[in-house]
Amino acid sequence: MATVLICRRFPRLSRVTAFSTAAKREAESGSSTSEQRKEENPERAKAGDEPAATIQLLKPLDYRVPYNPSAYARSRAGRSSSSQALGDGFTGAAAVQLSLGAASSRALHPSPRKAHPKLPAAQSKEEAEKEEREKHDSKEDPRVFQRGRPEYRALSYDKSEPIEPLPPEEGDGILQAVAIGRSNLSPATITEYFLKLSRLPAEQHPALASRPEFHTLCVCAAQSLAASGTGDLVALLKACVRLGLPAAHPLLDACDREFCRRAWDMQLEQLLLVADCWRCLERSVPSYLSILFSYANRHWQELTLPRFVQLIYIIGEGRRSPSDLTQKVENTILKHLDSFTLEELGAICLGLFKSLSGISEHVMRRIADRVAVQMANMSTYALVNVLKMLRYSRLDHLPLLRELGRVVPPRIPTTNTQGIMHIALTCSSLHYFDEGILAAVARALPSKVTYCRSKDAAKLLWSFGCLDYEPPNEEEFYSSLIEQMCRKLHEFRKFPEHLLTGLLGLAFVERFPEELIDYAFRDEFVQKTRVSKYELKKDLFTLSRSVEIECPSYQGNLLPPHLYQEMTEMALTFAEQEIYVRPEIVEATSLLQSMLGGPEYVRNHMILPHTRSSDLEVHLAPDGRPIPFNFKGFGAEKKLKDIGVSLTDDLMAQLIRGRCDSLSALEGENTRIPSQERRREARDRALLSGGLCPEASPSLQPQVLKLAIQVSNRNHFCYCSKRLLGLHRLKRRQLRRLGYVVLELPFWEWFPLLKRTRLERLSYLQYKVLDPALLSQTA
């Protein structure tokens, strides 16, 4: 029976229930692009603001933890409005003198962003606390480590530092003084005025921006920067942070140029402070950062522990990885490893992760060693950052993973959705199955799902599918995430990779939301995937072929034939270079040929190219006699003789009409081979074997047992287990649907035999392939 999704926009969900499924996919390490940084702070819409959706699923047949809420707290409201006003107020002559550039941010989706709904007055304390936990500010959260040592006060901008508010009348007096004596303002006076005005209450900043006197002060400041002392220049920049000037403000352009000009004459402490101010202003300053990194490289001996951590933080926030610092960074981490606080350790991992800085396995393992011992005393935010780097390094650190299963499940209810996603994604990326973690995630998710970004929903679906886990509340869990995918449809226009990630995760567990799939194969969406920075062809291919095989009633869009051919040839070319030549597969192929009678009895190929792994295909008669089918270099007459079929008029007519429908999809995949000669051979072979399927001509061919022999390896299974990953579960399910009997040569049996005698290997293969239990399936 089918599982049905009823949704105003996406009403149908197909579900095939014959087998359970799992997935294998390398996790994305993160992105350095501005678009993905913007995605970190989506506005969460009120439930009633989005199209309503109802999910109806029909049952198929068949620690104590020190928690720091501020680590997930949103920055204070009102900043964006005041920043915009300050930017709008700096126009006119100043725009000409300072080359004002229009900075705009274009949104793909035309609807304005909705503010997060205010808490109802009657909301309980528990609900309010949950609401606060779910708030996340990617600009503030990474700075939590700066609260751990007083040294960071000289290295970073502290927005929580208490200041004496300036009465509005004093602000008016300053502006009047600017209007009267603009031509006599010294650099020190300008800086003093900026510092005082920055002490005005935040709600006064928009009105300040509209004053022409403030515009005049900005022009004077820009013109006097070269004559200012470095201390005054730094103080001016800090005042700009407090005022919330927009990143593209012309005064900041002038400050950027001046700091680059004098950077080599500054102290390392000052350089780090200025870089932190640029971060608070959300301004990209690649030239300044290049100078900072070069300066740090030359003065590495001046890097105390706090300075080093602050530098790694700046590297991460700038999304830049200076390769010439890699070895020095690793040595410094090892030098101070036992002295870092746990929050600093998390900040270091986050900085390395954001900048895509690879570190050696030895260094990452040392970090994991310490975390595994002290995880219970680590904040969830810092722990998640370590997990990000762990999965980026692809490090299988079993003690840490086991401790994760003990510490994390009790924390899940008080962890926000982004943290939950990263925990689940780390498990799937490392192929580590822990039912306690996954079950806790599944229980908590439905009540948190409206806080999920498209990225969160998609990667949660992927993680569960990859590990082949359907939780006890599977219908509620999957329905809530599919519904959220529908709500976030507009985000997929900007991030198409997330839609394919989610749909593949669903396909691994035999769930196919048909209208979402139809949307994914529209021409305009396929075009978006082609211009994506990610390679998405393989995902499109896997999804489309899976729908064809598992959803025969589906009538929506699929990939066009020319893309099938392109992707099939790409997969087969890769297989010829990387898969077919693996020693364990070559040896199995050779021994099977020897055992069964020759190369015509065995074919090493990809029966399902979209699953990206090979099979050894063998055909057996009901009595166990091998049947030749893999003909190369023989005439058609020889082929027909070998299979014992007479070339009758009826058979010729059938061959001319076409192949058997039940095998057409399979044969289409098998014939798309890069070489023209191999394509022709495959076509001939398909005609001679595919045209003789039992459904089409039962009198001409006895029932055949088609074996798809899987030579598995560790990458097909969860870590340290015999649990298949989703992609390989999906493959075996689909092979059965196409009439194959799946036979596995598991790595824990076959690989040890490769070191034994040839006779032992032959005996093993005979035992596996000619098993009477297999032959009985032809009856």
MOMOPE-V62950 format. One record per residue. N is the residue number from 1. RES is the residue in one letter. OMEGA is omega in degrees with one decimal (999 if undefined). Layout:
# MOMOPE-V62950
N | RES | OMEGA
N | RES | OMEGA
This chain:
# MOMOPE-V62950
1 | M | -178.0
2 | A | 170.3
3 | T | -172.1
4 | V | 173.2
5 | L | 177.6
6 | I | -174.7
7 | C | -177.1
8 | R | -179.9
9 | R | -178.0
10 | F | -167.5
11 | P | -169.7
12 | R | 175.5
13 | L | 175.8
14 | S | 178.7
15 | R | 175.4
16 | V | -166.0
17 | T | -176.2
18 | A | -175.6
19 | F | 171.7
20 | S | -172.5
21 | T | 180.0
22 | A | -177.7
23 | A | 173.3
24 | K | 176.9
25 | R | 176.3
26 | E | -178.7
27 | A | 175.2
28 | E | -175.4
29 | S | -177.6
30 | G | -176.1
31 | S | 179.2
32 | S | -176.0
33 | T | -178.7
34 | S | -178.6
35 | E | -179.6
36 | Q | 176.1
37 | R | 178.8
38 | K | -176.9
39 | E | -176.8
40 | E | -177.7
41 | N | 178.3
42 | P | 174.7
43 | E | -178.9
44 | R | -175.5
45 | A | 175.5
46 | K | -174.3
47 | A | -178.4
48 | G | -177.0
49 | D | -178.3
50 | E | 176.2
51 | P | -177.9
52 | A | 179.1
53 | A | 179.3
54 | T | 179.6
55 | I | 174.3
56 | Q | -176.8
57 | L | 177.4
58 | L | -176.3
59 | K | 178.2
60 | P | 173.8
61 | L | -173.1
62 | D | 999
63 | Y | 177.9
64 | R | -171.5
65 | V | 173.9
66 | P | -175.9
67 | Y | -176.9
68 | N | -177.0
69 | P | -178.4
70 | S | 177.3
71 | A | 179.3
72 | Y | -173.6
73 | A | 177.5
74 | R | 177.9
75 | S | -173.1
76 | R | -179.1
77 | A | 174.3
78 | G | -176.2
79 | R | -174.9
80 | S | -179.3
81 | S | -179.7
82 | S | 178.5
83 | S | -179.6
84 | Q | -179.0
85 | A | 178.7
86 | L | 178.6
87 | G | -179.2
88 | D | -175.5
89 | G | -176.0
90 | F | -176.2
91 | T | 176.5
92 | G | -176.1
93 | A | -179.5
94 | A | 179.7
95 | A | 178.7
96 | V | -175.7
97 | Q | -173.9
98 | L | 179.0
99 | S | -179.2
100 | L | 176.6
101 | G | 179.0
102 | A | 179.1
103 | A | 179.9
104 | S | 177.5
105 | S | -176.1
106 | R | 179.3
107 | A | 175.7
108 | L | -178.0
109 | H | -173.2
110 | P | -177.1
111 | S | 177.6
112 | P | 177.9
113 | R | -179.2
114 | K | 176.5
115 | A | 178.0
116 | H | -176.1
117 | P | 177.6
118 | K | -179.2
119 | L | 175.8
120 | P | -178.0
121 | A | -176.0
122 | A | -177.5
123 | Q | -177.2
124 | S | 179.1
125 | K | 179.9
126 | E | 179.3
127 | E | 179.0
128 | A | 178.9
129 | E | 177.3
130 | K | 178.9
131 | E | -178.8
132 | E | 179.6
133 | R | -176.2
134 | E | 179.1
135 | K | -176.6
136 | H | 177.8
137 | D | -176.7
138 | S | 177.5
139 | K | -176.8
140 | E | -174.0
141 | D | -179.0
142 | P | -175.5
143 | R | -177.8
144 | V | -177.7
145 | F | -176.9
146 | Q | 178.9
147 | R | -172.8
148 | G | -179.2
149 | R | 179.3
150 | P | -178.5
151 | E | -178.0
152 | Y | 180.0
153 | R | 178.8
154 | A | -176.4
155 | L | -173.9
156 | S | 177.2
157 | Y | -178.4
158 | D | -177.4
159 | K | 178.7
160 | S | 179.6
161 | E | -177.1
162 | P | 176.1
163 | I | 178.6
164 | E | -178.6
165 | P | 178.2
166 | L | 177.6
167 | P | -178.3
168 | P | -178.8
169 | E | 176.3
170 | E | 175.1
171 | G | 177.3
172 | D | 179.6
173 | G | 178.3
174 | I | -179.8
175 | L | 176.4
176 | Q | 178.7
177 | A | 177.0
178 | V | -179.1
179 | A | -176.5
180 | I | -171.9
181 | G | -175.0
182 | R | -177.5
183 | S | -177.1
184 | N | -177.4
185 | L | 177.5
186 | S | 177.4
187 | P | 179.6
188 | A | 178.9
189 | T | 179.0
190 | I | 178.9
191 | T | 178.7
192 | E | 178.8
193 | Y | 179.1
194 | F | 179.5
195 | L | 179.5
196 | K | -179.3
197 | L | 178.9
198 | S | 177.7
199 | R | 173.4
200 | L | 177.0
201 | P | -176.4
202 | A | -179.2
203 | E | 178.0
204 | Q | -175.6
205 | H | 177.3
206 | P | 178.7
207 | A | 178.5
208 | L | -177.7
209 | A | -178.0
210 | S | -178.5
211 | R | 177.8
212 | P | 178.3
213 | E | 178.5
214 | F | 174.5
215 | H | 179.0
216 | T | 179.6
217 | L | 178.8
218 | C | 178.4
219 | V | 178.9
220 | C | 179.5
221 | A | -179.5
222 | A | -178.0
223 | Q | -174.8
224 | S | -174.4
225 | L | -176.8
226 | A | -178.8
227 | A | -178.0
228 | S | 172.1
229 | G | -178.2
230 | T | 177.4
231 | G | 177.9
232 | D | -179.6
233 | L | 177.6
234 | V | 178.2
235 | A | 177.2
236 | L | 179.9
237 | L | 177.2
238 | K | 176.5
239 | A | 177.2
240 | C | 176.2
241 | V | -178.9
242 | R | 177.5
243 | L | 178.7
244 | G | 177.2
245 | L | 178.0
246 | P | -173.0
247 | A | -176.3
248 | A | -178.3
249 | H | -178.9
250 | P | 177.6
251 | L | 178.4
252 | L | 173.6
253 | D | -179.4
254 | A | 178.0
255 | C | 178.9
256 | D | 179.7
257 | R | -177.0
258 | E | 177.4
259 | F | 176.2
260 | C | -177.5
261 | R | -174.2
262 | R | -173.4
263 | A | -176.5
264 | W | 176.5
265 | D | -178.7
266 | M | 175.1
267 | Q | -179.8
268 | L | 178.3
269 | E | 179.0
270 | Q | -179.8
271 | L | 178.4
272 | L | 178.1
273 | L | 178.6
274 | V | 178.0
275 | A | 178.2
276 | D | 176.8
277 | C | 175.9
278 | W | 177.8
279 | R | 179.8
280 | C | 177.7
281 | L | 179.6
282 | E | -179.1
283 | R | 176.6
284 | S | -177.6
285 | V | -175.1
286 | P | -179.6
287 | S | 179.3
288 | Y | -179.5
289 | L | 177.2
290 | S | 178.1
291 | I | 179.2
292 | L | -178.1
293 | F | 177.3
294 | S | 178.4
295 | Y | -179.8
296 | A | 179.3
297 | N | -178.4
298 | R | -177.7
299 | H | -175.2
300 | W | -179.1
301 | Q | 178.7
302 | E | -175.8
303 | L | 169.2
304 | T | -179.2
305 | L | 179.2
306 | P | 179.2
307 | R | 179.2
308 | F | -179.6
309 | V | 178.7
310 | Q | 178.0
311 | L | 178.6
312 | I | 176.1
313 | Y | 179.8
314 | I | 176.9
315 | I | -180.0
316 | G | -177.5
317 | E | 176.1
318 | G | -179.1
319 | R | 178.8
320 | R | -178.0
321 | S | 178.8
322 | P | -173.0
323 | S | -178.4
324 | D | 178.9
325 | L | -171.2
326 | T | -177.1
327 | Q | 178.4
328 | K | 177.8
329 | V | -179.7
330 | E | 179.9
331 | N | -179.7
332 | T | 176.2
333 | I | 179.9
334 | L | -179.4
335 | K | -174.8
336 | H | -169.5
337 | L | -177.7
338 | D | -178.0
339 | S | 178.2
340 | F | 166.7
341 | T | 179.3
342 | L | 177.0
343 | E | 177.4
344 | E | 177.6
345 | L | 176.1
346 | G | 179.2
347 | A | 178.6
348 | I | 179.3
349 | C | 179.4
350 | L | 178.3
351 | G | 178.0
352 | L | -179.7
353 | F | -177.8
354 | K | -178.7
355 | S | -178.7
356 | L | -179.2
357 | S | 177.1
358 | G | 174.5
359 | I | -175.6
360 | S | 178.3
361 | E | -179.4
362 | H | -178.8
363 | V | 179.6
364 | M | 179.0
365 | R | 176.9
366 | R | 176.4
367 | I | -179.9
368 | A | 177.0
369 | D | -178.6
370 | R | -179.6
371 | V | -179.1
372 | A | -178.7
373 | V | -173.2
374 | Q | -174.9
375 | M | -177.8
376 | A | 179.6
377 | N | -175.2
378 | M | 176.2
379 | S | -179.9
380 | T | -179.1
381 | Y | 179.3
382 | A | 179.4
383 | L | 179.0
384 | V | 179.0
385 | N | 175.4
386 | V | 179.3
387 | L | 177.4
388 | K | -179.0
389 | M | 178.0
390 | L | -179.5
391 | R | 176.1
392 | Y | 179.0
393 | S | -177.7
394 | R | -175.2
395 | L | 177.8
396 | D | -178.5
397 | H | -171.6
398 | L | 177.9
399 | P | 178.7
400 | L | -178.3
401 | L | 178.1
402 | R | 176.9
403 | E | 176.1
404 | L | 178.8
405 | G | 177.8
406 | R | -172.7
407 | V | -168.9
408 | V | -174.7
409 | P | 177.6
410 | P | -178.4
411 | R | -172.6
412 | I | -179.1
413 | P | -178.8
414 | T | 176.1
415 | T | -178.2
416 | N | -170.6
417 | T | 179.7
418 | Q | 176.4
419 | G | 178.5
420 | I | 179.5
421 | M | -178.0
422 | H | 176.4
423 | I | 179.6
424 | A | -178.9
425 | L | 176.7
426 | T | 178.4
427 | C | -177.8
428 | S | -179.8
429 | S | 179.3
430 | L | 179.5
431 | H | -176.3
432 | Y | -178.6
433 | F | 174.7
434 | D | -174.2
435 | E | 179.6
436 | G | 178.8
437 | I | -176.0
438 | L | 179.1
439 | A | 177.6
440 | A | 176.5
441 | V | -178.3
442 | A | 178.6
443 | R | -174.6
444 | A | -169.6
445 | L | -174.9
446 | P | -179.6
447 | S | -179.3
448 | K | -164.7
449 | V | -178.7
450 | T | 176.5
451 | Y | -177.8
452 | C | 166.1
453 | R | 176.3
454 | S | 179.2
455 | K | -179.7
456 | D | -178.9
457 | A | -177.4
458 | A | -175.8
459 | K | 172.0
460 | L | 176.8
461 | L | 178.6
462 | W | -176.1
463 | S | -179.4
464 | F | 178.0
465 | G | -179.6
466 | C | -177.3
467 | L | 178.3
468 | D | -178.1
469 | Y | 172.2
470 | E | -172.0
471 | P | 178.4
472 | P | 178.5
473 | N | -170.6
474 | E | -177.6
475 | E | 177.8
476 | E | -178.0
477 | F | -176.9
478 | Y | 179.8
479 | S | -178.7
480 | S | -179.9
481 | L | 176.5
482 | I | 177.5
483 | E | 178.3
484 | Q | 174.8
485 | M | 177.6
486 | C | 179.3
487 | R | -174.6
488 | K | -175.5
489 | L | -178.3
490 | H | 179.7
491 | E | -178.3
492 | F | 175.1
493 | R | -179.3
494 | K | -178.4
495 | F | -175.3
496 | P | -178.6
497 | E | -178.9
498 | H | 178.3
499 | L | 179.6
500 | L | 176.7
501 | T | -179.9
502 | G | -178.4
503 | L | 176.4
504 | L | 176.2
505 | G | 177.3
506 | L | -180.0
507 | A | 179.1
508 | F | 178.4
509 | V | 171.2
510 | E | 175.6
511 | R | -174.6
512 | F | 175.5
513 | P | -164.3
514 | E | -177.2
515 | E | 172.8
516 | L | 177.1
517 | I | 178.0
518 | D | 178.2
519 | Y | -177.1
520 | A | -178.6
521 | F | 171.2
522 | R | -176.2
523 | D | -177.1
524 | E | 178.6
525 | F | 177.5
526 | V | 176.9
527 | Q | 178.0
528 | K | 178.7
529 | T | -178.6
530 | R | -179.9
531 | V | 178.2
532 | S | 177.6
533 | K | 177.3
534 | Y | 174.0
535 | E | -173.4
536 | L | -177.7
537 | K | -177.1
538 | K | 179.3
539 | D | 176.0
540 | L | -178.8
541 | F | -179.5
542 | T | -178.5
543 | L | -177.0
544 | S | 178.8
545 | R | 179.4
546 | S | 177.4
547 | V | 179.4
548 | E | -175.0
549 | I | -170.4
550 | E | 179.4
551 | C | -176.6
552 | P | -179.4
553 | S | -178.3
554 | Y | -176.9
555 | Q | -175.7
556 | G | -178.7
557 | N | 169.8
558 | L | 178.8
559 | L | 176.3
560 | P | -175.1
561 | P | -177.2
562 | H | 175.7
563 | L | 173.5
564 | Y | -177.8
565 | Q | 179.6
566 | E | -176.2
567 | M | 176.7
568 | T | 179.5
569 | E | 177.0
570 | M | -179.6
571 | A | -178.4
572 | L | 176.5
573 | T | 177.6
574 | F | -178.1
575 | A | 179.9
576 | E | -177.0
577 | Q | -169.3
578 | E | -171.2
579 | I | -176.5
580 | Y | -174.3
581 | V | 179.3
582 | R | -173.7
583 | P | -177.3
584 | E | 179.2
585 | I | 178.0
586 | V | -178.7
587 | E | 178.8
588 | A | 179.1
589 | T | -178.6
590 | S | -178.3
591 | L | 177.9
592 | L | 177.1
593 | Q | 179.4
594 | S | -176.6
595 | M | -173.1
596 | L | 175.6
597 | G | 177.6
598 | G | -177.1
599 | P | -180.0
600 | E | -179.3
601 | Y | -176.3
602 | V | 174.0
603 | R | 175.7
604 | N | -176.0
605 | H | 175.1
606 | M | 175.3
607 | I | 178.3
608 | L | -177.3
609 | P | -177.5
610 | H | 177.5
611 | T | 168.2
612 | R | 173.9
613 | S | -171.7
614 | S | 178.7
615 | D | 169.2
616 | L | -176.2
617 | E | 178.8
618 | V | 175.8
619 | H | 179.7
620 | L | 171.9
621 | A | -178.9
622 | P | 179.6
623 | D | 178.6
624 | G | 179.4
625 | R | 178.2
626 | P | -179.2
627 | I | 179.2
628 | P | 179.1
629 | F | -174.3
630 | N | -173.1
631 | F | 174.4
632 | K | 177.0
633 | G | 176.7
634 | F | 175.1
635 | G | -179.1
636 | A | -178.9
637 | E | 177.7
638 | K | -179.4
639 | K | -178.1
640 | L | 178.5
641 | K | -178.5
642 | D | -176.9
643 | I | 172.8
644 | G | -178.2
645 | V | 177.8
646 | S | -178.8
647 | L | -177.9
648 | T | 176.8
649 | D | 179.4
650 | D | -179.5
651 | L | 177.9
652 | M | 179.0
653 | A | 179.4
654 | Q | 178.7
655 | L | -179.9
656 | I | -179.3
657 | R | -178.5
658 | G | -174.4
659 | R | 178.5
660 | C | -176.1
661 | D | -173.9
662 | S | -179.3
663 | L | -173.0
664 | S | -179.5
665 | A | -179.7
666 | L | -177.5
667 | E | 177.6
668 | G | 178.3
669 | E | -174.8
670 | N | -175.5
671 | T | -177.8
672 | R | -178.2
673 | I | -172.1
674 | P | -177.8
675 | S | -179.9
676 | Q | -179.5
677 | E | -179.5
678 | R | 176.7
679 | R | -179.7
680 | R | 178.2
681 | E | -179.2
682 | A | 178.7
683 | R | 179.6
684 | D | -179.3
685 | R | 179.7
686 | A | 179.1
687 | L | -174.6
688 | L | -179.6
689 | S | -178.1
690 | G | -179.4
691 | G | -177.3
692 | L | -178.9
693 | C | -174.0
694 | P | -176.0
695 | E | -175.4
696 | A | -175.1
697 | S | -174.0
698 | P | -176.9
699 | S | -175.0
700 | L | -172.8
701 | Q | 175.3
702 | P | 179.5
703 | Q | -174.9
704 | V | 174.0
705 | L | 179.8
706 | K | -179.7
707 | L | 169.1
708 | A | -173.6
709 | I | -177.8
710 | Q | 172.9
711 | V | -170.6
712 | S | 172.2
713 | N | -173.6
714 | R | -178.0
715 | N | 176.3
716 | H | -171.6
717 | F | 172.9
718 | C | -174.7
719 | Y | 178.7
720 | C | 178.6
721 | S | 175.6
722 | K | -179.8
723 | R | -178.8
724 | L | 173.0
725 | L | -169.7
726 | G | -178.0
727 | L | -178.0
728 | H | 171.7
729 | R | 177.4
730 | L | -179.4
731 | K | -177.6
732 | R | 177.4
733 | R | -177.7
734 | Q | 175.3
735 | L | 178.5
736 | R | 179.2
737 | R | -179.9
738 | L | 173.2
739 | G | 179.3
740 | Y | 168.4
741 | V | -175.9
742 | V | 179.5
743 | L | -176.3
744 | E | 165.4
745 | L | -172.9
746 | P | -174.6
747 | F | -178.3
748 | W | 173.8
749 | E | -171.8
750 | W | -176.7
751 | F | 176.0
752 | P | -179.5
753 | L | 179.3
754 | L | 178.1
755 | K | -179.4
756 | R | -176.8
757 | T | 178.1
758 | R | -179.9
759 | L | 178.4
760 | E | 178.3
761 | R | 178.0
762 | L | 178.8
763 | S | 179.4
764 | Y | -179.0
765 | L | 178.3
766 | Q | 177.9
767 | Y | -177.0
768 | K | -171.5
769 | V | -178.2
770 | L | 178.7
771 | D | 179.4
772 | P | 178.8
773 | A | 175.9
774 | L | -177.6
775 | L | 179.8
776 | S | -179.2
777 | Q | 176.2
778 | T | -176.9
779 | A | 999
